């Protein structure tokens, strides 16, 4: 029973991660940020993200930190 709980929790966190990324992408689009069409997630991409969400979370956090701290400060100096 414990193994089933671990699998369900893992997939639940994957679903929550995918929903969070979708919400943040829509929020960025509404704020006027240019979201490239290659960044759009299809159902295949979403299912893959649910399965390997820890890697996606690491990449998301790393990209967010780089964008927020490095690109925003470069644009403010101009």
Secondary structure by P-SEA (a helix, b strand, c coil): caaaaaaaaaaaaaaaaaaaaaaaaaaaaaacccccccccccaaaaaaaaaaaaaaaaaaaaaaaaaaccaaaaaaac
